[in-house]
Amino acid sequence: MLTTKITFALSDWIREWIKHRNEAPSLESCIKYVEWKLDNYILTESDKIKIETILLYETLG
């Protein structure tokens, strides 16, 4: 389950990735990051859609 804390952490992580690599991370990288933060929790399809939405928001903003 994606909590507010995890979504903020993901957003920060994406911004740092872009800052240092000058490109957006892949959706798969974002999913792996969240799974790692949640101690290998198996994400639902709904969670993955939310992660994709965060990635799109951070790369367009």
Helices and strands as residue ranges (DSSP letters): H 4-21, H 27-37, H 45-60
